[in-house]
Amino acid sequence: MGKINIKASDRVFVLTGAGISAESGLPTFRASDGLWAGHHVEDVCTPEALEQNPELVWQFYSERREQGANAKPNPAHLALAELEAKLGDRFFLCTQNVDDLHERAGSKRLIHMHGELAKSRCSEECGQPPIEDRRVYKNLSEVGRCSCGARLRPHIVFFGEIPLDMGMIQREIDQATLMIVVGTSGSVYPAANFVHWARQNGARTVYIGPEPPLNASAFTNVVEGKAGEVMPGLFEVE
Ligand code: NAD
């Protein structure tokens, strides 16, 4: 398998999806027929679900918190942290994942475009910033309140909501000369479009994962395999 050569003039934008955490034991959802940990995403991942059944939504994200806390970063997370250590501010990581395995591997220049399991925020969007919250709630009455009095919700971007930090993401993609996409099915938008934006700017685009994503034709190079197996030693930095 060839190496991915990173030149001194390159700026690297990395997009990761659920697949990079699969080898850490966290289930993806496309891989299991559109179910995420046994749930239809519309039952636990939409504003309507939060409105109609907040207890189920909180139960689901409490389980994800518990599972995420027990998982460990795998060699793919570590390979990206090592790459960042070499490239400094020529590296930017955008993850669709809500777990914190990238941080725990040592990544620093990263954003979570779909939110973070370890945070909660006001369900009425009163303007208070998200707060750190790793609690595993057993029932709805335990869930905390915002200072405005409304119940907290998970700091997660549900389907139908606008991803976070899109301005910063757009600026970083505009500057990137190499885009590396890892473990995402290419079915969730706008993330699935990032590769097209990068190509329009003339960047090289590499996909890493065991099967081609839906947007595979937009990549200049596909590295087939499990991220934790193929990523260590994959990058050659000039
Ligand atoms: P997805 O579940 O739609 O697709 C997973 C992709 O990972 C597939 O293309 C699969 O081929 C690939 N994959 C499986 N094992 C892999 C491995 N070992 N190495 C590399 N790739 C592997 O994932 P998505 O496109 O990220 O969309 C899922 C959405 O659900 C995201 O927006 C995310 O917020 C959320 N989600 C997050 C987590 C998490 O935080 N760990 C887990 C599940 C879902």
Residues whose N, C-alpha, C, O or C-beta is under 5 A from the ligand:
A	BS01	NAD	G17 A18 G19 I20 S21 A22 E23 L26 P27 T28 F29 R30 A31 Q96 N97 V98 D99 H114 G183 T184 S185 G186 V188 I208 G209 P210 E211 G225 K226 A227 G228
